């Protein structure tokens, strides 16, 4: 929001602009409070901001009036002449005044007849109401209050009950009571909340210096200066003389004639002029808005106190630290999972051997199937599947004839999860939080998202990583690349053709000798038909075992490397973004708070300029 930046004429209403500005700030503050955020607010902080939002709404509603009323409250000790001062201002006895003290038991509210009583504050409606028709006081409500130092505690309570309604407090003193303890403490308590002007009544008794060498007004001005009032508004009055003059010779137009014999420096006329003409609409609105300036300062200070910290640097440190921890964890989990497959290395070799033999045909394929069956005859592969029952203590179960590598690995991964990985996940979350705490990242922000990741279905993720890693190893072993691919292709072509060629060639030679030379083959020669192809397939088998070995140590190393990489990538994917996401969310929240503070300060600065133009600063001191 941006208030009107054009120069404001003195006649331009201040509150007409201020009220919608306050409502806009209230909507902005409530929207910020209701929004979801990463940086939490304490119960006390939220209560304070909610209260400030309510104050904004109340102030906006209270100031949204065409002709605001200024409540001027007379406050002072017993016998200082508050009631006499009000009677003198009114030109007649409206407030009881007597030498019997205390006199004012019920506050007296003096207001213009055009003001409806429902416009008065509820606390004032319970007081004694007196109307008048003086246009100079049309927008002013003057209140005579009980004595602040009354022995009757009920009178003091009445004063404190209506004092919050005051916009301007006329602190009335006399030569005896202008700086008594109770009054001065109440003044210091209220001075930041209300405007203060001062009246030193019974001035005819103050013209002589006291024992300190200072007149009462000089002493009072010195003390006010010490309190920050460089130019306090002080009126020296003899209200009784003016009241007597009004009774003896009232003017036809209702004004009070100047009484004879006034002491030098008497200023009752200035006080009356200040109340009627000095406090114009501009000053009235500036005084009414003074509390708003303090409210805006409170809002800016409270919002600044809940501004989220900038954790960008800490997030990078945590991410770097977590990367090392997650890499170590991926290695440990890979070892655990590989160890789970360790008892079944024979079955894994068997599976890889069978898969690798799929490219061979004819005699070579038959030979490999036979030797593989004989080689792994004792592996009892089918008795070991599925694995969950045996790992968890069960006995043999019926299994499919065809071995399913995916189901086999899945059972191994689930067994490892039940034995080790579940506990490691909990320990990993705790370790990550400790690492973050050591690097200055608040745990209150990390606890929930990190634990939420720890509660994911890690068994399913680990199982998928194991299956994918083993499938990659299988592809590498059965479909090698580089020089191994060339060797594999050459061996495949030769192994698929040479055994049959050697068989046909051996038989052809024996038939040639039998039909053309009449040589009858002997037993050994007949056996050559089997021995030669067998020798060829044996040679190729040895070459395959030598050049393209499918053994568990080779499979294990490749499998662990790929599994560790997959597990590390998955851990990094779900854990590493957490600190950065939190830091980014806090940055967005910081921008929202900064915008709220900037808008509040903009309204506050604009209000301060208008108040300075109204010349009411001397009513508040420093």
NUDO-387202 format. One record per residue (C-alpha): x, z, y; residue in three letters. Coordinates in steps of 0.02 Angstrom, whole numbers, padded with zeros to 5 digits, always signed. Each point is the difference from the previous one (the first is absolute). Layout:
NUDO-387202
XZYALA
...
end
This chain:
NUDO-387202
+00000+00000+00000UNK
+00059-00026+00178UNK
-00081+00079+00153UNK
-00033-00104+00153UNK
+00166-00029+00085UNK
-00070-00056+00167UNK
+00025+00120+00146UNK
-00148+00117+00004UNK
-00086+00034+00162UNK
-00039+00180+00037UNK
-00184-00039-00015UNK
+00016-00069-00174UNK
-00066+00128-00126UNK
+00139+00068-00109UNK
-00111+00067-00139UNK
-00093-00164-00024UNK
+00162-00074-00067UNK
+00067+00157-00082UNK
-00151+00036-00110UNK
+00007-00164-00098UNK
+00189+00016-00013UNK
-00020+00171-00081UNK
-00130-00068-00121UNK
+00117-00141-00047UNK
+00141+00124-00033UNK
-00118+00107-00103UNK
-00049-00150-00109UNK
+00183-00047-00022UNK
+00048+00178-00048UNK
-00143+00019-00124UNK
+00038-00169-00080UNK
+00179+00055-00024UNK
-00055+00166-00074UNK
-00122-00083-00121UNK
+00124-00132-00059UNK
+00095+00021-00163UNK
+00182+00041+00025UNK
+00158+00039-00096UNK
+00063+00134+00119UNK
-00113+00151-00026UNK
-00071+00111+00136UNK
-00005+00187-00024UNK
-00167+00086+00013UNK
+00050+00075+00167UNK
+00058-00168+00071UNK
-00161-00086-00054UNK
-00106+00141+00072UNK
+00094-00011+00166UNK
-00021-00189+00013UNK
-00184+00010-00050UNK
-00025+00131+00136UNK
+00087-00111+00128UNK
-00110-00147-00051UNK
-00154+00110+00027UNK
+00069+00051+00171UNK
+00020-00184+00047UNK
-00180-00034-00046UNK
-00064+00151+00096UNK
+00105-00041+00152UNK
-00057-00181-00003UNK
-00183+00053-00007UNK
+00022+00133+00134UNK
+00087-00117+00121UNK
-00120-00145-00023UNK
-00108+00046+00151UNK
-00036-00084+00166UNK
+00020+00156+00109UNK
+00106+00133-00086UNK
-00023+00181+00051UNK
+00149+00106+00052UNK
-00014+00183-00052UNK
+00091+00111+00125UNK
+00012+00178-00066UNK
+00042+00153+00106UNK
+00110+00121-00097UNK
+00075+00162+00058UNK
+00006+00188-00014UNK
-00121+00132+00055UNK
-00030+00009+00187UNK
+00098-00155+00053UNK
-00157-00078+00076UNK
-00048-00139-00121UNK
-00187+00023+00028UNK
+00025+00017+00187UNK
+00100-00162-00002UNK
-00140-00091-00092UNK
-00130+00069+00119UNK
+00105-00058+00148UNK
+00017-00172-00075UNK
-00188-00006-00028UNK
-00037+00065+00175UNK
-00104+00143-00066UNK
-00013+00137-00130UNK
-00025-00086-00167UNK
+00122+00103-00104UNK
-00014+00188+00002UNK
+00140+00077+00100UNK
+00022+00186+00021UNK
+00131+00133+00018UNK
-00066+00074-00162UNK
+00117-00073-00130UNK
-00012-00100-00107UNK
-00141-00100+00076UNK
-00007-00168-00090UNK
-00063+00041-00172UNK
-00075-00173-00038UNK
+00086-00160+00056UNK
-00085-00092+00142UNK
-00008-00190-00009UNK
-00019-00087+00170UNK
-00045-00184-00018UNK
-00091-00143+00087UNK
-00186-00019-00028UNK
+00023-00181-00057UNK
+00097+00059-00152UNK
-00114+00030-00148UNK
+00037+00159-00094UNK
+00024-00096-00163UNK
+00156-00077+00079UNK
+00077+00171+00015UNK
+00107+00065-00141UNK
-00102+00105-00122UNK
+00106+00152+00045UNK
-00051-00018+00183UNK
-00186-00018-00036UNK
-00003+00181-00057UNK
+00063+00060+00170UNK
-00094+00034+00160UNK
-00038-00172+00075UNK
-00010-00030+00188UNK
-00036-00173+00073UNK
+00044-00069+00171UNK
-00021-00161+00100UNK
+00173-00020+00075UNK
+00056-00179-00028UNK
+00184+00044+00019UNK
-00013+00102-00160UNK
-00112-00121-00095UNK
+00128-00030-00137UNK
+00069+00177-00001UNK
-00062+00150-00098UNK
+00068+00165+00068UNK
-00003+00148-00119UNK
+00025+00182+00048UNK
+00067+00095-00151UNK
+00008+00183-00054UNK
+00154+00098+00050UNK
+00145-00035-00117UNK
+00061+00181+00011UNK
-00171+00080-00019UNK
-00009+00161-00099UNK
-00153-00073-00083UNK
+00071-00102-00144UNK
-00161-00100-00008UNK
+00040-00072+00172UNK
+00171-00056-00059UNK
-00078-00083-00151UNK
-00122-00094+00112UNK
+00146-00062+00104UNK
+00096-00062-00151UNK
-00157-00082-00069UNK
-00028-00112+00152UNK
+00182-00024+00054UNK
+00026-00152-00116UNK
-00137-00090+00099UNK
+00102+00009+00161UNK
+00084-00156+00069UNK
+00074+00088+00151UNK
+00029+00188+00010UNK
+00003+00080+00171UNK
+00110+00152-00030UNK
-00063+00123+00130UNK
+00110+00146+00051UNK
+00013+00124+00141UNK
+00137+00103+00078UNK
-00017+00126-00141UNK
-00030-00120-00144UNK
+00083-00168+00004UNK
+00124+00026-00140UNK
-00072+00132-00114UNK
+00054-00005-00182UNK
-00164-00051-00083UNK
-00036-00138+00124UNK
+00176-00070-00002UNK
+00008-00005-00190UNK
-00167-00090-00006UNK
+00062-00123+00132UNK
+00158-00038-00100UNK
-00103-00021-00159UNK
-00120-00124+00080UNK
+00112-00094+00122UNK
+00044-00142-00117UNK
-00182-00030-00041UNK
-00082+00013+00171UNK
+00031-00040+00183UNK
+00037+00152+00108UNK
-00021+00030+00186UNK
+00026+00169+00079UNK
-00096+00101+00129UNK
+00074+00151+00086UNK
-00157+00083+00068UNK
-00010+00140+00128UNK
+00137-00088+00095UNK
-00027+00115+00149UNK
+00084+00137-00102UNK
+00147-00109-00053UNK
+00079-00051+00164UNK
+00124+00143-00007UNK
+00148-00001-00119UNK
-00003+00118-00148UNK
+00134+00122-00054UNK
+00097-00144-00078UNK
+00014-00085+00169UNK
-00113-00143-00053UNK
-00181-00031+00041UNK
-00116-00013-00151UNK
-00014-00190+00021UNK
+00190-00018+00006UNK
+00020+00109-00153UNK
-00135-00098-00092UNK
+00078-00167+00046UNK
+00169+00059-00063UNK
-00075+00051-00168UNK
-00097-00163-00014UNK
+00158-00099+00034UNK
+00084+00093-00142UNK
-00144-00057-00111UNK
+00028-00182+00047UNK
-00122-00020+00145UNK
+00112-00080+00130UNK
-00145-00034+00119UNK
-00145+00109-00054UNK
-00171-00016+00083UNK
-00021+00168+00087UNK
-00137+00048+00123UNK
+00006+00157+00107UNK
-00178+00057+00035UNK
-00106+00140+00073UNK
-00162-00041-00088UNK
-00092+00155+00065UNK
+00020-00055+00182UNK
-00069-00173-00040UNK
-00145+00075-00097UNK
-00042+00117+00143UNK
+00005-00144+00122UNK
-00119-00099-00109UNK
-00122+00146-00004UNK
+00009+00034+00187UNK
-00005-00176+00070UNK
-00035-00136-00127UNK
+00018-00175+00065UNK
-00150-00115+00004UNK
+00082-00126-00114UNK
+00041+00131-00132UNK
+00185+00011+00041UNK
+00082+00167+00031UNK
+00064+00027+00178UNK
+00179+00055+00019UNK
+00003+00188+00016UNK
+00095+00079+00145UNK
+00158+00102-00025UNK
+00070-00094-00150UNK
+00180+00051-00041UNK
+00135-00128+00025UNK
+00019-00120-00146UNK
-00176+00029-00068UNK
-00053-00154-00105UNK
-00179+00024-00060UNK
-00049-00159+00091UNK
+00137-00095-00092UNK
-00062+00069-00166UNK
-00177-00058+00037UNK
+00063-00170+00058UNK
+00108-00016-00157UNK
-00148+00039-00113UNK
-00120-00118+00089UNK
+00111-00143+00056UNK
+00173+00025-00075UNK
-00060-00011-00179UNK
-00064-00178+00001UNK
-00060-00095-00152UNK
+00177-00060-00029UNK
+00066+00179-00005UNK
-00147+00060-00104UNK
+00030-00134-00132UNK
+00187+00032+00003UNK
-00030+00186-00031UNK
-00127-00037-00137UNK
+00125-00115-00081UNK
+00145+00123+00012UNK
-00044+00079-00166UNK
-00002-00173-00075UNK
+00182-00024+00048UNK
+00046+00159-00093UNK
-00105-00057-00149UNK
+00090-00167-00003UNK
+00167+00090+00004UNK
-00055+00105-00149UNK
-00054-00155-00096UNK
+00165-00089+00033UNK
+00098+00155-00052UNK
-00105+00027-00157UNK
+00010-00183-00050UNK
+00187-00002+00029UNK
+00013+00153-00112UNK
-00080-00092-00147UNK
+00098-00162+00021UNK
+00068-00047-00172UNK
+00190-00003-00016UNK
+00098-00162-00015UNK
+00059+00000-00181UNK
+00071-00177-00007UNK
+00180+00058-00019UNK
-00048+00135-00126UNK
-00101-00128-00099UNK
+00153-00113-00017UNK
+00105+00147-00059UNK
-00132+00051-00126UNK
-00017-00179-00063UNK
+00188-00012-00027UNK
+00003+00166-00091UNK
-00152-00042-00105UNK
+00077-00166-00051UNK
+00143+00093-00084UNK
-00117+00125-00083UNK
-00116-00137-00064UNK
+00147-00102-00067UNK
+00060+00152-00097UNK
-00176+00033-00063UNK
-00019-00181-00056UNK
+00161+00016-00100UNK
-00057+00162-00082UNK
-00171-00070-00043UNK
+00081-00157-00071UNK
+00111+00108-00111UNK
-00151+00099-00059UNK
-00098-00156-00043UNK
+00146-00086-00084UNK
+00030+00159-00098UNK
-00181-00008-00057UNK
+00034-00172-00074UNK
+00165+00054-00078UNK
-00074+00056-00168UNK
-00081-00171-00016UNK
+00152-00108+00033UNK
-00013-00079-00172UNK
-00179-00052+00035UNK
+00049-00070+00169UNK
+00143-00099-00077UNK
-00119-00060-00135UNK
-00125-00060+00130UNK
+00133-00088+00103UNK
+00071-00082-00157UNK
-00170-00064-00051UNK
-00032-00066+00175UNK
+00171-00083+00004UNK
-00032-00087-00167UNK
-00155-00090+00064UNK
+00107-00148+00056UNK
+00069-00034-00175UNK
-00086-00110-00130UNK
+00018-00053-00178UNK
+00133+00075-00111UNK
+00080+00098+00142UNK
-00166+00081+00046UNK
-00037+00044-00182UNK
+00173+00074-00021UNK
-00013+00104+00159UNK
-00172+00066-00047UNK
+00065+00051-00170UNK
+00158+00085+00065UNK
-00095+00086+00141UNK
-00129+00066-00123UNK
+00140+00066-00112UNK
+00100+00068+00146UNK
-00145+00099+00075UNK
-00086+00041-00162UNK
+00033+00186+00026UNK
-00059+00009+00180UNK
-00178+00046-00051UNK
-00057-00080+00163UNK
-00184+00003-00039UNK
+00005+00183-00048UNK
+00067+00044+00170UNK
-00141-00080+00098UNK
-00084+00053+00104UNK
+00126+00126+00061UNK
-00109+00127+00089UNK
-00053+00088-00157UNK
+00176+00023-00066UNK
+00075+00049+00166UNK
-00133+00131+00027UNK
+00016+00067-00176UNK
-00123-00109-00097UNK
+00028-00085-00166UNK
-00001-00182-00054UNK
-00144-00106+00058UNK
-00064-00172-00043UNK
+00069-00135+00113UNK
-00023-00187+00024UNK
+00107-00115-00105UNK
+00062-00091+00156UNK
+00109+00109+00109UNK
-00060+00009+00181UNK
+00151+00035+00111UNK
-00110+00043+00149UNK
-00097+00132-00096UNK
+00163+00067-00072UNK
+00080+00019+00171UNK
-00160+00070+00076UNK
-00004+00137-00131UNK
+00182+00042+00034UNK
-00029+00007+00189UNK
-00154+00110-00018UNK
+00093+00117-00116UNK
+00143+00011+00125UNK
-00125+00036+00139UNK
-00079+00142-00096UNK
+00167+00076-00043UNK
+00105-00025+00157UNK
-00060-00116+00136UNK
-00152+00100+00058UNK
+00109+00151+00035UNK
+00131-00109+00084UNK
-00130-00072+00118UNK
-00045+00173+00063UNK
+00183+00046+00018UNK
+00034-00164+00091UNK
-00134+00036+00131UNK
+00073+00172+00031UNK
+00175-00069+00015UNK
-00055-00133+00123UNK
-00086+00130+00108UNK
+00156+00109+00000UNK
+00106-00150+00053UNK
-00122-00038+00141UNK
-00002+00180+00059UNK
+00190+00004+00007UNK
-00004-00151+00115UNK
-00124+00074+00121UNK
-00159-00088-00055UNK
-00151+00119+00008UNK
-00064+00036-00175UNK
-00177+00024+00064UNK
-00005-00188+00033UNK
+00082-00051-00165UNK
-00082+00118-00124UNK
-00166-00087-00024UNK
+00055-00183-00006UNK
+00150+00037-00111UNK
-00101+00105-00122UNK
-00135-00135-00002UNK
+00130-00127-00059UNK
+00059+00125-00130UNK
-00177+00009-00069UNK
-00009-00187-00034UNK
-00013-00064-00178UNK
+00187-00010-00029UNK
-00017-00020-00189UNK
-00085-00167+00024UNK
+00130-00055+00126UNK
+00144+00056-00112UNK
-00077-00086-00150UNK
-00016-00163+00096UNK
+00181+00015+00059UNK
+00060+00027-00181UNK
-00101-00146-00068UNK
+00057-00117+00140UNK
+00183+00053-00018UNK
-00001-00022-00189UNK
-00088-00167+00018UNK
+00137-00057+00119UNK
+00133+00055-00123UNK
-00091-00094-00137UNK
-00003-00158+00104UNK
+00184+00019+00038UNK
+00043+00024-00183UNK
-00113-00136-00069UNK
+00021-00121+00144UNK
+00177+00026+00066UNK
+00071-00091+00149UNK
+00169-00074+00041UNK
+00124-00031-00140UNK
-00105+00102-00119UNK
-00141-00123+00022UNK
+00115-00144-00044UNK
+00065+00092-00153UNK
-00176+00047-00052UNK
-00061-00179+00017UNK
+00146-00070-00096UNK
-00016+00128-00139UNK
-00187-00030-00008UNK
+00015-00187-00019UNK
+00139+00011-00129UNK
-00081+00143-00097UNK
-00165-00092-00008UNK
+00079-00162-00065UNK
+00164+00031-00093UNK
-00071+00107-00143UNK
-00125-00138-00045UNK
+00134-00134+00026UNK
+00121+00093-00114UNK
-00136+00019-00131UNK
-00045-00184+00004UNK
+00182-00054+00003UNK
+00046+00110-00149UNK
-00148-00064-00101UNK
+00039-00178+00050UNK
+00180+00015-00059UNK
-00054+00069-00170UNK
-00131-00138-00021UNK
+00127-00132+00051UNK
+00122+00059-00132UNK
-00138+00013-00131UNK
-00077-00173+00024UNK
+00153-00103+00043UNK
+00136+00086-00099UNK
-00103+00081-00137UNK
+00071+00173+00036UNK
-00116+00136-00056UNK
+00006+00147+00126UNK
+00064+00161-00068UNK
-00078+00168+00037UNK
+00117+00037+00144UNK
-00033-00171+00074UNK
-00187+00032-00013UNK
+00024+00166+00089UNK
+00087-00089+00142UNK
-00170-00064+00055UNK
-00040+00183+00044UNK
+00173+00065+00040UNK
+00046-00130+00130UNK
-00157+00023+00109UNK
+00013+00188-00027UNK
+00180-00003+00059UNK
-00051-00099+00153UNK
-00141+00121+00048UNK
+00114+00149-00032UNK
+00131-00073+00114UNK
-00129-00031+00134UNK
-00069+00175-00024UNK
+00172+00072+00027UNK
+00023-00106+00155UNK
-00168+00059+00067UNK
+00045+00182-00029UNK
+00169-00027+00080UNK
-00049-00106+00150UNK
-00179+00059+00031UNK
-00007+00180-00058UNK
-00166+00093+00006UNK
+00057+00180-00021UNK
-00069+00162+00071UNK
+00151+00044+00111UNK
-00015-00167+00088UNK
-00189+00014+00013UNK
+00011+00181+00057UNK
+00122-00031+00143UNK
-00096-00147+00068UNK
-00166+00090-00022UNK
+00059+00157+00091UNK
+00069-00100+00147UNK
-00160-00096+00025UNK
-00111+00151-00029UNK
+00097+00103+00127UNK
-00018-00140+00127UNK
-00188-00012-00029UNK
-00028+00187+00006UNK
+00105+00014+00158UNK
-00096-00140+00084UNK
-00167+00082-00043UNK
+00057+00172+00061UNK
+00067-00075+00160UNK
-00161-00098+00027UNK
-00113+00152-00003UNK
+00111+00139+00070UNK
+00116-00077+00129UNK
-00134-00062+00122UNK
-00076+00175+00019UNK
+00117+00070+00136UNK
-00003-00161+00099UNK
-00189-00013-00009UNK
-00018+00179+00061UNK
+00125-00030+00142UNK
-00092-00159+00051UNK
-00168+00091-00003UNK
+00074+00139+00109UNK
+00064-00130+00122UNK
-00176-00070+00018UNK
-00067+00176+00026UNK
+00136+00033+00130UNK
-00058-00154+00094UNK
-00179+00063-00001UNK
+00055+00170+00067UNK
+00110-00084+00131UNK
-00147-00108+00055UNK
-00111+00155+00015UNK
+00133+00094+00100UNK
+00032-00152+00112UNK
-00186-00023+00036UNK
-00019+00185+00035UNK
+00150-00001+00118UNK
-00067-00155+00088UNK
-00166+00086+00036UNK
+00092+00160+00050UNK
+00114-00094+00123UNK
-00147-00090+00076UNK
-00093+00165+00019UNK
+00152+00082+00079UNK
+00010-00139+00130UNK
-00183+00024+00045UNK
+00021+00188+00013UNK
+00151-00020+00110UNK
-00102-00110+00115UNK
-00132+00138+00008UNK
+00127+00132+00059UNK
-00056+00138-00118UNK
+00171+00041-00072UNK
+00018+00150+00114UNK
-00147+00080-00089UNK
+00097+00006-00164UNK
+00178+00042+00048UNK
+00147-00071-00097UNK
end
